[in-house]
Amino acid sequence: MIKFAHFSYRKNICGFTLIEILVFIVVSSILMSVILIGATTALLNTPNVHQQWVALRTVQTCMEWFLGQRHLNGYTSLACPSTPTASVCSAPAGYSISTAVSCTTWNSDSTYKTLSITVSGVAGASASVQIGDY
């Protein structure tokens, strides 16, 4: 007598279907593309951040020097209007520095001066401060 084997298919097969694997690949590809675009943009902007930092640091150094001179030599050391220069304010390669002192009236008091420093070139930065005769 010949016996036939009885095969039964289990309904609880463990694993992933082809469609689930394809969906995972597509979603992963989209996610990696977004991450790659973000990283590329960050790397392209890195030199700009450094150049901006150099400009900002140059403005800060010049401003600190001028304010130090005001404390050492007094209020009258900065004549207005004028375009003072300082040996400390040397422009790095690719940048230029301009300074200006102007007379300012504040609350009908004309004993104020405004010191403005601008660095321009590869990147730009500027700062102004009002100085009073106190």
C-alpha positions as a Python dict, from the first residue, in 0.01 Angstrom:
ca = {
    (1, 'M'): (0, 0, 0),
    (2, 'I'): (129, 340, -98),
    (3, 'K'): (103, 614, 158),
    (4, 'F'): (98, 977, 55),
    (5, 'A'): (259, 1226, 283),
    (6, 'H'): (27, 1489, 401),
    (7, 'F'): (182, 1835, 388),
    (8, 'S'): (22, 2116, 575),
    (9, 'Y'): (127, 2477, 537),
    (10, 'R'): (165, 2678, 849),
    (11, 'K'): (-3, 3012, 852),
    (12, 'N'): (241, 3155, 1112),
    (13, 'I'): (553, 3182, 901),
    (14, 'C'): (825, 3392, 1070),
    (15, 'G'): (1019, 3643, 858),
    (16, 'F'): (958, 3935, 628),
    (17, 'T'): (776, 3948, 301),
    (18, 'L'): (931, 4089, -13),
    (19, 'I'): (702, 4393, 5),
    (20, 'E'): (809, 4472, 363),
    (21, 'I'): (1176, 4453, 264),
    (22, 'L'): (1118, 4682, -36),
    (23, 'V'): (933, 4938, 179),
    (24, 'F'): (1220, 4930, 432),
    (25, 'I'): (1476, 4991, 155),
    (26, 'V'): (1279, 5283, 8),
    (27, 'V'): (1221, 5451, 347),
    (28, 'S'): (1587, 5401, 446),
    (29, 'S'): (1702, 5550, 115),
    (30, 'I'): (1488, 5860, 162),
    (31, 'L'): (1614, 5903, 520),
    (32, 'M'): (1979, 5866, 418),
    (33, 'S'): (1929, 6118, 134),
    (34, 'V'): (1797, 6378, 377),
    (35, 'I'): (2088, 6319, 616),
    (36, 'L'): (2340, 6339, 331),
    (37, 'I'): (2193, 6666, 200),
    (38, 'G'): (2208, 6817, 551),
    (39, 'A'): (2568, 6711, 602),
    (40, 'T'): (2671, 6846, 260),
    (41, 'T'): (2508, 7182, 331),
    (42, 'A'): (2681, 7204, 670),
    (43, 'L'): (3019, 7127, 518),
    (44, 'L'): (2974, 7382, 240),
    (45, 'N'): (2889, 7656, 491),
    (46, 'T'): (3181, 7581, 724),
    (47, 'P'): (3428, 7823, 556),
    (48, 'N'): (3169, 8103, 575),
    (49, 'V'): (3130, 8056, 949),
    (50, 'H'): (3506, 8077, 1000),
    (51, 'Q'): (3532, 8392, 784),
    (52, 'Q'): (3247, 8554, 976),
    (53, 'W'): (3418, 8465, 1305),
    (54, 'V'): (3744, 8629, 1186),
    (55, 'A'): (3557, 8950, 1093),
    (56, 'L'): (3372, 8957, 1424),
    (57, 'R'): (3688, 8894, 1625),
    (58, 'T'): (3869, 9175, 1438),
    (59, 'V'): (3587, 9421, 1520),
    (60, 'Q'): (3593, 9314, 1884),
    (61, 'T'): (3972, 9356, 1912),
    (62, 'C'): (3959, 9705, 1760),
    (63, 'M'): (3667, 9812, 1977),
    (64, 'E'): (3840, 9693, 2294),
    (65, 'W'): (4155, 9883, 2198),
    (66, 'F'): (3968, 10209, 2135),
    (67, 'L'): (3773, 10178, 2460),
    (68, 'G'): (4096, 10104, 2646),
    (69, 'Q'): (4251, 10419, 2496),
    (70, 'R'): (3949, 10618, 2612),
    (71, 'H'): (3999, 10491, 2968),
    (72, 'L'): (4376, 10555, 2958),
    (73, 'N'): (4381, 10892, 2779),
    (74, 'G'): (4037, 11032, 2860),
    (75, 'Y'): (3728, 11133, 2669),
    (76, 'T'): (3903, 11392, 2453),
    (77, 'S'): (4142, 11134, 2304),
    (78, 'L'): (3874, 11053, 2046),
    (79, 'A'): (3803, 11369, 1848),
    (80, 'C'): (3478, 11394, 1659),
    (81, 'P'): (3423, 11381, 1375),
    (82, 'S'): (3730, 11178, 1284),
    (83, 'T'): (3847, 10851, 1136),
    (84, 'P'): (4103, 10725, 1386),
    (85, 'T'): (4340, 10442, 1312),
    (86, 'A'): (4505, 10198, 1547),
    (87, 'S'): (4803, 9972, 1502),
    (88, 'V'): (4611, 9695, 1679),
    (89, 'C'): (4339, 9713, 1415),
    (90, 'S'): (4530, 9552, 1133),
    (91, 'A'): (4308, 9389, 876),
    (92, 'P'): (4363, 9020, 807),
    (93, 'A'): (4417, 8917, 443),
    (94, 'G'): (4099, 8970, 242),
    (95, 'Y'): (3947, 9221, 487),
    (96, 'S'): (3947, 9597, 530),
    (97, 'I'): (3871, 9803, 840),
    (98, 'S'): (3705, 10143, 862),
    (99, 'T'): (3659, 10342, 1182),
    (100, 'A'): (3465, 10658, 1251),
    (101, 'V'): (3394, 10880, 1549),
    (102, 'S'): (3094, 11112, 1531),
    (103, 'C'): (2944, 11361, 1776),
    (104, 'T'): (2612, 11242, 1912),
    (105, 'T'): (2334, 11415, 2101),
    (106, 'W'): (2134, 11204, 2340),
    (107, 'N'): (1845, 11349, 2542),
    (108, 'S'): (1962, 11700, 2445),
    (109, 'D'): (2307, 11625, 2591),
    (110, 'S'): (2579, 11677, 2331),
    (111, 'T'): (2865, 11525, 2531),
    (112, 'Y'): (2844, 11187, 2362),
    (113, 'K'): (3048, 11035, 2082),
    (114, 'T'): (2964, 10733, 1871),
    (115, 'L'): (3252, 10505, 1775),
    (116, 'S'): (3179, 10281, 1476),
    (117, 'I'): (3403, 10005, 1344),
    (118, 'T'): (3328, 9811, 1025),
    (119, 'V'): (3517, 9515, 886),
    (120, 'S'): (3436, 9423, 527),
    (121, 'G'): (3577, 9191, 266),
    (122, 'V'): (3550, 8812, 263),
    (123, 'A'): (3292, 8847, 542),
    (124, 'G'): (3159, 9151, 721),
    (125, 'A'): (3093, 9268, 1074),
    (126, 'S'): (3033, 9602, 1242),
    (127, 'A'): (2992, 9745, 1590),
    (128, 'S'): (2911, 10085, 1736),
    (129, 'V'): (2926, 10218, 2087),
    (130, 'Q'): (2824, 10546, 2245),
    (131, 'I'): (3083, 10700, 2472),
    (132, 'G'): (2989, 10961, 2731),
    (133, 'D'): (3204, 11222, 2904),
    (134, 'Y'): (3181, 11098, 3258),
}
